[in-house]
Amino acid sequence: MTNDALGAAPVVDLGDHATLTGRHAVPLPTYERDALRRSIVHLGVGGFHRSHLATYVDELCATGNRDWAIVGAGMLPADQTIADALTTQGGLYSLVERDHGQTQVRVVGSIVDYVFAADQREPLIDRLAAPDTAIATLTITEGGYPVDHEGRFDPDSAAPAFDVLVEALDRRRRSAVAPLTVISCDNVSDNGATTKAVTLGVAEQRGGSLAHWIDSNVAFPNRRVDRITPATTDDDRRWLRETHSIIDRAPVFTEPFRQWVLEDDFASDRPPWEALDILLTSDVEPYETLKLRVLNAAHSSLAYLAALGGYRFVHDAINNSTLRQFIVQLLSAEVRPVLPLTPGIDPARYSNEVLQRFANPAIGDQIARLCLDGSSKFPKFLLPTLRGQLRQRGPIRCTTLALAGWCRYLATVDRSELAYDPRLDALVPLAVEALSEPRAFLSFTPVFGPDLPNTPRFTDEFTRSLRLLSEMPIPSAIASAIGSDAQDGDATARQR
């Protein structure tokens, strides 16, 4: 604990978490964290988990419920940074909600322990197999699920998270410990069923009766989660220190909006979610489909065209009239007509809300974040719309333009500056070849399957879109591709 030289508010270092209880003007948790049951293990503690599930659990703890707290875990070498930060701070971190002209800051305390398992998996397996653990949750990104383009388990792909999960489930089975509920919080289509398929696939590789036991006893509820959470920057950490006198190695910056729709299917006890703003339902699929094909598809479709146009932030990109018209047309003309009905939600209103959220300048969401894992995202977010429109002979210009933008991004951006994708080594050469032979890119069946490369209407439209992006400035190419006269080339809004 230090004081600012000019007599400002005392600076609170969350690394001094043992000395902070009740004595400082910082919005700290009021519940007794040491008394909480370590009942949820979360693998993949990134910003989204901490802006979503961890905040819900924090609010539950604040009601006096001691039965639910989170043990965070990470298996990748890159998880070392968050492991060190949360360990130093005793699991505490700041949640900063930003909207137009408004900011709310509080300290979240629901993560009470962290297991770093990049080098040694045994402690994580032990924690998952512990009798106190009732729920395992995952945010391991779309690429962490070894499935093919139809969502089937791919036995030839690595599945480290599921190797650990299956070993822990086997130990629970052999020790007669209550089975787990496993909840995917990733943007994976039909995520509960997909998570179950991968878990069973890994279990079947081990042989014996384990897969049958998992199938009969472990619950894999579907869910829909929604909250825009950009990556935290050094500037964000500096801002928190300067404006709120908090030193935090791992703050989270997010929007006020949040949503969680969860299938009420648990293997044993569950938190009283109905006490919070969580919708429990017997059928999550229409809500999940709406979010994936509207918000997530709009994100990915905007990402690569915006990157090619030199944009750094989402709010700047969506405020470009041409890019905004592209997204509006994508959602209204191509996405919404092939969406299933969603009880209680108007897709047009939801689409407008998404655009408003994209335009929030206080979030500072980065285009680079949206460019991650395109090969995992497009098959789930955008290609179902494309296939739906092809079946009914509807419009496909916007969906195809988005894919052409991805191809040109991979082909022309320096390799050192490309956003991470586990399939870059295979995709980049195909994208480069596509500059002279566009159909080369479409030959990548893990993304496009066997059908789309053999659909002349799509391949012709893709060739046209890629040619326009090669021959014209990005705003002009977009306007020409979607049949618009809007060509807002104003570069002043761009943050390079």
Secondary structure as UniProt FT lines:
FT   TURN            5..6
FT   STRAND          11..13
FT   HELIX           14..19
FT   TURN            21..23
FT   HELIX           33..35
FT   STRAND          38..43
FT   HELIX           47..51
FT   HELIX           53..62
FT   TURN            63..64
FT   STRAND          69..74
FT   HELIX           77..79
FT   HELIX           80..88
FT   TURN            89..91
FT   STRAND          93..99
FT   TURN            100..101
FT   STRAND          102..108
FT   STRAND          111..116
FT   HELIX           122..129
FT   TURN            131..132
FT   STRAND          135..138
FT   HELIX           142..144
FT   TURN            149..150
FT   TURN            155..156
FT   HELIX           160..174
FT   TURN            175..176
FT   STRAND          181..184
FT   TURN            189..190
FT   HELIX           191..206
FT   TURN            208..209
FT   HELIX           210..217
FT   STRAND          223..226
FT   HELIX           234..244
FT   STRAND          246..247
FT   STRAND          252..254
FT   STRAND          259..263
FT   HELIX           273..275
FT   TURN            276..277
FT   STRAND          279..281
FT   HELIX           285..291
FT   HELIX           292..296
FT   HELIX           297..308
FT   TURN            309..310
FT   HELIX           314..318
FT   HELIX           321..329
FT   HELIX           330..335
FT   HELIX           336..338
FT   TURN            343..344
FT   HELIX           347..358
FT   TURN            361..363
FT   HELIX           367..370
FT   TURN            371..373
FT   HELIX           374..381
FT   HELIX           383..391
FT   TURN            392..393
FT   HELIX           397..412
FT   HELIX           415..417
FT   TURN            422..423
FT   HELIX           424..434
FT   TURN            435..436
FT   HELIX           439..442
FT   HELIX           445..448
FT   TURN            449..451
FT   HELIX           452..454
FT   HELIX           456..471
FT   HELIX           474..482
FT   HELIX           491..493
//
